[in-house]
Amino acid sequence: MKIGCPKEVKNGENRAGLTPSAASAYIAAGHDVFIERGAGMGSSIADSEYTAIGAKLLPTAEEVWNTADMIVKVKEPVESEYPLMRQDQLVYTYFHFAADENLVRVCMKQKIIALAYETVQEGRTLPLLKPMSEVAGRMSSLIGAFYLAKTQGGRGVLPMGATGVAPAEILVLGGGVVGANAAHVAAGLNANVTILDVNLSRLEYLDEIMPANVVPLYNDPVTFEDMIKTADVVIGAVLIPGAKAPKLLRREHLKTMKPGSVIVDVAIDQGGCFETSRATTHSDPIYVIDDVIHYCVANMPGAYARTATFALNSATIGYGLQLANKNVEQACRDNAALRLGLNMYKGAITYRSVADAFNMQDKYIPAETVVG
């Protein structure tokens, strides 16, 4: 199979779909790998590192898309890439379809095969989402701390406080991978940290593993509203696999929050878990509503691109080899986790939550049906 890796073009996106070691694994399995010139530069990977392991460089994205049977990316295709997608072409990347109806319609029209990292599922885990959830979760506390500075428009609260002065109050909504990583970093900053979740077994687990300055609490409406009022930073870390994120924080809550407080919506890829969230970019990351700073960058790990690229490739290469070695239909028949990752197949939606998000149930065909 011909595997292609174009350079990412989303605003502020510096990750690369393939590392040299991942490209080498495809080549060792008998596949040809084509890399757009400069695709790895944002992750400090030189073109020579790809050619040294036998990958072929192509000068433009168009040539990569035209050559490859399987495209390996990081982020969903953007508008400039829409015309490059070919019928029956396998695109292996994050799609986050439930947050973008236009992307759904374009991919249906182009009749690609969309294998979405974020819905590949092993049991209750999302192995291809996990590494980026770790990075984004850890980043979120650093971002919140940065924008608390008065020079950035925040309240001027130092996260760890000072002698005789209390530390910041950081509230994490959701105790999954993102939330746990956010809480660990916030705890390391010596802030007072609260995690809200509704899963009692998860709360019990978090209570066992978290430092003493992290308090996991059950998320009921009274507790939620009390904690919002006292928080200096609120981190949105909730997820429903493949579906739109629930709106936990409403517009009316902002008026009860401290002026200059910060909210970081890590769920923005799936539409955001704050009612006032809208996707922002690394070049223009924040906006303010009711004196509350909103950070809603839709590709947060792109800021720490080299770490994120290598973490992502370590997770994606095993599944990618199954797709390349067997073809997508056979790989999805053999592996239920990959079958859950199949979101679109040659014009049909094959993931129920995507169809439900836009009332396109008439376009839905179960993945089991299309792969046979």
C-alpha positions in Angstrom: 0.0 0.0 0.0 1.1 3.6 -0.6 1.1 5.5 2.7 1.1 9.3 2.6 1.8 11.9 5.2 1.1 15.5 4.2 2.2 18.5 6.3 -0.4 19.7 8.7 -2.0 23.0 7.7 -4.4 23.8 10.6 -3.6 27.0 12.4 -0.7 26.5 14.9 -0.5 22.8 14.2 3.1 21.6 14.3 2.6 17.9 14.9 3.4 15.3 12.2 1.3 12.3 11.2 4.4 10.0 11.0 7.7 10.0 12.8 10.7 8.4 11.0 10.3 5.3 13.2 6.6 4.9 12.3 7.4 5.4 8.6 10.2 2.8 9.0 7.7 0.3 10.4 5.4 0.7 7.4 8.3 0.3 5.0 9.5 -2.8 6.9 6.1 -4.3 6.3 6.4 -3.8 2.6 4.6 -0.5 2.1 5.8 2.6 0.3 5.8 5.8 2.4 5.5 9.3 0.9 6.2 12.4 3.0 5.5 16.0 2.1 8.7 18.0 2.2 8.9 19.8 5.5 6.1 17.8 7.1 8.2 17.1 10.2 9.8 20.5 10.7 7.3 21.7 13.3 8.2 18.7 15.4 11.9 19.2 14.9 12.1 16.2 12.5 14.4 16.9 9.4 13.5 15.6 5.9 16.8 13.7 6.0 15.5 11.6 8.9 12.7 10.3 6.6 14.9 9.7 3.6 17.4 7.9 5.8 14.9 5.1 6.5 13.7 4.9 2.9 10.7 7.2 2.8 10.2 9.2 -0.4 9.8 13.0 -0.2 7.3 14.8 -2.4 7.3 18.6 -2.8 3.6 19.3 -2.4 0.6 18.2 -0.4 -1.3 17.6 -3.7 1.3 15.1 -4.8 1.1 13.2 -1.5 -2.7 13.1 -1.6 -2.8 12.1 -5.2 -0.2 9.3 -4.7 -1.4 7.7 -1.4 -4.0 5.0 -0.8 -3.9 5.7 2.9 -3.3 9.2 4.4 -1.9 9.4 7.9 -2.5 12.8 9.6 -3.0 14.4 12.9 -5.9 16.8 12.5 -9.1 16.7 10.5 -8.8 17.9 6.9 -9.4 21.6 6.6 -10.9 23.5 3.7 -7.8 23.7 1.6 -7.6 19.9 1.8 -11.2 19.1 0.9 -10.6 18.9 -2.9 -7.5 16.7 -2.3 -9.5 13.8 -0.8 -10.2 11.0 -3.2 -13.1 8.5 -3.4 -12.2 5.3 -1.6 -9.1 6.8 0.0 -8.5 5.8 3.6 -7.8 8.8 5.9 -6.4 7.9 9.3 -6.5 10.9 11.7 -8.5 12.7 14.3 -11.8 13.9 12.8 -14.1 15.0 15.6 -17.0 14.9 13.2 -19.7 15.6 15.9 -18.3 19.2 16.2 -18.3 20.0 12.4 -21.4 19.3 10.2 -19.7 20.8 7.2 -16.8 18.3 7.5 -19.2 15.5 7.7 -21.0 16.5 4.5 -17.7 17.1 2.6 -16.3 13.7 3.6 -19.6 12.1 2.6 -19.5 13.8 -0.8 -15.9 12.9 -1.4 -16.7 9.3 -0.4 -13.6 8.8 1.6 -13.1 6.1 4.3 -12.6 7.9 7.6 -10.9 6.0 10.4 -11.1 8.4 13.4 -8.4 8.1 16.1 -10.8 9.4 18.7 -13.3 6.6 18.5 -11.0 3.6 18.3 -12.0 1.9 21.5 -10.6 -1.1 23.5 -13.0 -2.0 26.2 -13.7 1.4 28.0 -10.4 3.0 26.9 -9.6 5.2 23.9 -6.0 4.3 23.1 -5.5 6.7 20.3 -7.1 9.6 22.1 -5.3 8.9 25.4 -1.8 10.3 24.6 -3.2 13.6 23.4 -5.6 13.7 26.3 -2.6 13.4 28.6 -0.7 16.2 26.8 -3.8 18.5 26.7 -4.7 17.8 30.3 -1.2 18.6 31.5 -1.1 21.7 29.4 -4.5 22.9 30.6 -3.2 23.7 34.1 -0.2 25.5 32.8 -2.4 27.5 30.4 -4.8 28.4 33.3 -1.8 29.5 35.5 -0.4 31.6 32.6 -3.6 33.5 32.0 -4.2 34.1 35.7 -1.4 36.6 35.5 -2.6 40.2 35.6 -0.4 41.0 32.6 -2.5 38.4 30.6 -5.8 39.9 31.8 -6.3 37.5 34.7 -6.9 38.1 38.4 -3.2 38.3 39.3 -3.3 35.1 41.4 -0.1 33.1 41.6 -1.2 29.4 41.5 0.9 28.3 44.5 0.3 31.4 46.5 3.0 32.8 48.7 3.9 32.9 52.4 0.8 33.9 54.2 -1.3 34.0 51.0 -3.6 31.2 49.9 -3.0 29.4 46.5 -5.3 29.5 43.6 -8.5 27.4 43.4 -8.5 25.2 40.3 -11.7 23.3 39.4 -11.5 20.3 37.0 -14.8 19.1 35.4 -14.4 15.4 34.7 -12.1 12.8 36.2 -11.0 10.9 33.1 -7.6 11.0 31.4 -7.7 14.8 30.7 -9.0 15.6 34.2 -6.6 13.4 36.1 -3.6 14.8 34.2 -4.8 18.4 34.7 -5.2 17.8 38.4 -1.8 16.2 38.8 -0.1 19.2 37.2 -2.2 21.7 39.2 -1.4 19.8 42.4 2.3 20.1 41.4 1.9 23.8 41.3 0.6 23.6 44.9 -2.8 25.0 44.0 -6.0 23.8 45.7 -7.6 21.4 43.3 -11.1 20.0 43.1 -12.2 17.4 40.6 -16.0 17.0 39.9 -17.3 13.8 38.4 -20.5 11.6 38.6 -18.8 8.2 38.5 -18.4 7.0 42.0 -15.9 4.3 41.2 -13.7 6.8 39.4 -13.9 9.2 42.3 -12.8 6.5 44.7 -9.9 5.7 42.4 -8.9 9.4 42.1 -9.1 9.7 45.9 -6.6 6.9 46.3 -4.0 8.2 43.8 -4.2 12.0 44.0 -2.0 14.2 46.2 -3.5 15.6 49.4 -4.3 19.0 47.8 -6.7 17.3 45.3 -10.2 16.7 46.4 -12.5 14.6 44.2 -16.2 15.4 44.7 -19.5 14.1 43.3 -20.9 16.6 40.8 -24.4 17.5 41.8 -26.0 20.9 40.8 -25.5 22.5 44.3 -21.8 21.5 44.5 -21.2 22.6 41.0 -22.6 26.1 41.5 -20.7 26.5 44.8 -17.4 25.5 43.3 -17.8 27.7 40.2 -18.1 30.7 42.4 -14.8 30.1 44.2 -12.7 28.9 41.3 -9.9 30.9 39.8 -9.5 28.4 36.9 -12.0 26.0 35.5 -10.8 23.2 33.3 -13.4 21.4 31.1 -12.4 17.8 30.7 -15.5 15.9 29.9 -15.9 13.5 27.0 -18.6 11.3 25.3 -16.7 9.3 22.7 -17.5 10.5 19.2 -20.4 12.7 20.3 -20.8 16.4 21.2 -19.6 17.3 24.7 -22.3 18.1 27.2 -22.7 21.8 28.1 -21.9 21.9 31.8 -21.2 25.5 32.3 -23.9 27.9 31.1 -23.7 31.6 30.2 -25.5 32.5 33.5 -22.7 30.8 35.5 -20.2 33.3 34.2 -21.8 36.2 36.1 -21.3 34.2 39.4 -17.6 33.7 38.7 -14.7 35.9 39.9 -13.7 38.6 37.4 -10.5 37.7 35.8 -10.9 34.0 36.3 -10.0 31.6 33.5 -11.8 28.7 31.8 -9.9 26.2 29.6 -12.2 24.1 27.5 -10.2 20.9 26.5 -13.4 19.4 25.1 -13.6 22.1 22.4 -12.6 19.5 19.7 -16.0 17.8 20.4 -17.9 21.1 20.5 -16.9 22.3 24.0 -18.4 21.7 27.4 -19.0 25.4 28.2 -22.0 27.1 26.5 -19.9 30.2 25.7 -17.0 28.2 24.1 -16.0 28.7 20.5 -12.9 27.2 18.9 -9.9 29.5 18.9 -6.3 29.1 17.5 -2.8 29.2 18.8 -2.4 32.6 17.1 -5.5 34.0 18.7 -6.1 31.8 21.7 -8.4 33.7 24.1 -11.5 35.9 24.3 -13.4 37.4 27.3 -17.1 37.2 28.1 -18.4 38.7 31.4 -14.9 39.3 32.6 -14.0 35.6 32.3 -11.1 34.6 30.1 -11.9 31.7 27.7 -9.1 29.6 26.2 -10.6 27.2 23.6 -7.8 26.2 21.3 -8.9 23.2 19.3 -5.5 21.6 18.9 -3.8 22.3 22.2 -1.0 19.6 21.9 0.3 21.3 18.7 2.0 23.8 21.0 4.3 21.0 22.3 4.6 19.3 18.9 7.6 17.1 19.3 6.4 15.5 22.5 2.9 15.1 21.1 4.0 13.7 17.8 6.1 10.9 19.3 3.5 10.1 21.9 0.8 9.9 19.2 2.8 7.8 16.8 3.6 5.3 19.5 -0.2 4.7 19.9 -1.3 4.9 16.2 1.4 2.7 14.5 0.1 -0.6 15.7 -3.4 0.0 14.4 -2.1 1.7 11.3 -0.1 -1.4 10.3 -3.3 -3.5 10.7 -5.1 -1.2 8.2 -2.2 -1.2 5.8 -1.4 -4.9 5.9 -4.9 -6.2 5.7 -6.9 -3.4 4.0 -9.5 -1.5 6.0 -12.4 -3.9 5.6 -10.5 -6.9 6.8 -8.8 -5.0 9.6 -12.2 -3.8 10.8 -13.7 -7.3 10.6 -10.8 -8.7 12.6 -10.5 -6.0 15.2 -13.6 -4.6 17.0 -11.6 -1.6 18.3 -10.8 -0.5 14.8 -14.3 -1.1 13.7 -15.5 1.4 16.3 -13.0 3.9 14.7 -14.7 3.6 11.3 -16.8 6.8 11.2 -17.4 7.1 7.5 -17.3 4.6 4.6 -17.6 5.7 0.9 -20.5 8.2 1.5 -22.2 6.5 4.5 -21.9 7.5 8.2 -20.8 4.4 10.1 -20.7 5.8 13.7 -24.1 6.3 15.3 -23.2 9.4 17.4 -22.0 11.3 14.3 -25.4 10.7 12.6 -27.3 11.6 15.7 -25.4 14.8 16.1 -26.9 16.2 12.9 -30.1 14.2 12.5 -28.6 12.2 9.7 -29.9 8.9 10.8 -31.0 8.1 7.2 -27.3 8.3 6.2 -26.2 5.9 8.9 -25.1 2.3 8.1 -23.5 0.2 10.9 -19.8 -0.4 10.4 -20.4 -4.2 10.6 -22.6 -3.9 7.6 -20.2 -2.0 5.3 -17.1 -4.1 6.1 -19.0 -7.4 5.8 
